Amino acid sequence: MNPAAILVWNARGLNQKARRNSVRDVIFSSNADIVCLQETKVANISQHLFLSVFGTAYDNFISLPAIGTRGGVLIAWKGNSCQAIASRVDTYSASVLFSEQEGRNWWFTGVYGPQGDD
């Protein structure tokens, strides 16, 4: 796995078809093995929504649900490029533990949370 093949993007919502199409175009052009979308603004990532953004190349994902239309993190990866051995979802983050062929394991964490005005 090439750690340079990671895309992290504040998607600013996946609720509109035009936004999903724009995000999909960037994902496909990046050819990233791992994609982290922050601020999905989606409480429940359905299989249909996931496929409309990622297609079939990305066959694994975890998500931190948005609260209403605030927040949300989605991490997706290509199973033929990356082996995930664990994952966790916390209050403001989603994490995946990846294993490399050389025996090294490393965590990838996507974070999105509220920010106070002060």
C-alpha positions in Angstrom: 0.0 0.0 0.0 1.3 3.4 -0.9 0.6 5.8 2.0 0.7 8.7 -0.5 -2.5 7.3 -2.1 -4.8 8.8 0.6 -7.4 11.4 -0.1 -8.9 13.5 2.7 -11.6 16.0 1.9 -14.2 18.1 3.6 -17.1 17.2 1.4 -19.5 19.7 2.9 -22.4 17.4 2.6 -23.4 14.4 0.5 -27.1 14.9 0.5 -27.4 16.4 -3.0 -26.8 14.5 -6.2 -24.7 17.2 -7.7 -22.4 17.2 -4.7 -22.1 13.4 -4.7 -21.2 13.6 -8.4 -18.5 16.2 -7.8 -17.0 14.2 -4.9 -17.1 11.0 -7.1 -15.2 12.7 -9.9 -12.4 13.9 -7.5 -12.2 10.4 -5.9 -11.9 8.7 -9.3 -9.3 11.1 -10.6 -7.2 10.8 -7.4 -7.0 7.0 -7.7 -6.5 6.9 -3.9 -6.5 3.6 -2.0 -8.0 5.3 1.1 -10.5 8.1 1.1 -11.7 10.0 4.1 -14.6 12.4 3.7 -15.3 14.8 6.5 -18.6 16.7 7.1 -20.7 14.2 5.2 -23.9 15.6 6.8 -25.4 12.1 6.5 -26.8 10.3 9.5 -27.0 6.9 7.8 -24.8 5.9 4.9 -26.8 3.5 2.8 -25.3 1.1 0.3 -27.0 3.1 -2.5 -25.5 6.4 -1.3 -22.1 4.8 -0.8 -22.0 3.3 -4.3 -23.2 6.6 -5.9 -20.1 8.3 -4.5 -17.5 5.5 -4.5 -18.5 3.0 -7.2 -17.4 -0.6 -6.8 -13.6 0.0 -6.5 -14.0 0.8 -2.8 -15.5 -2.2 -1.1 -15.0 -1.4 2.6 -16.0 1.6 4.7 -16.8 2.8 8.2 -18.7 5.9 9.1 -19.2 8.2 12.0 -22.9 9.3 11.5 -23.7 13.0 11.3 -25.9 14.4 14.1 -28.8 15.8 12.1 -27.0 17.6 9.3 -23.8 18.3 11.3 -20.6 16.5 11.0 -20.1 12.9 9.8 -16.9 11.1 8.8 -16.6 8.3 6.2 -13.5 6.3 5.6 -13.5 4.0 2.5 -10.7 1.8 1.2 -10.0 -0.6 -1.6 -9.8 -4.1 -0.2 -7.4 -5.3 -2.9 -4.9 -2.6 -1.9 -5.4 -2.3 1.9 -6.0 -4.8 4.6 -7.9 -3.5 7.6 -7.7 -5.5 10.8 -9.7 -3.3 13.1 -11.8 -0.2 13.2 -13.4 2.1 15.8 -15.9 4.9 15.8 -15.7 7.5 18.6 -17.6 10.7 19.3 -15.8 12.9 16.8 -13.6 10.4 14.9 -13.5 7.2 12.9 -10.3 5.1 12.8 -9.1 2.1 10.8 -6.1 -0.1 11.7 -4.3 -1.1 8.5 -1.8 -3.9 8.1 1.0 -3.8 5.6 2.7 -6.9 4.0 5.9 -6.0 5.8 4.1 -6.7 9.1 3.7 -3.0 10.1 0.3 -1.9 11.4 -0.8 1.7 11.4 -3.9 3.7 12.3 -5.7 6.1 10.1 -8.1 8.5 11.8 -10.6 10.9 10.3 -11.7 13.7 12.7 -14.6 16.1 12.6 -16.1 17.9 15.5 -17.7 21.1 16.6 -15.7 24.2 17.0 -16.5 26.9 19.5 -16.7 30.5 18.5 -14.0 31.5 21.1 
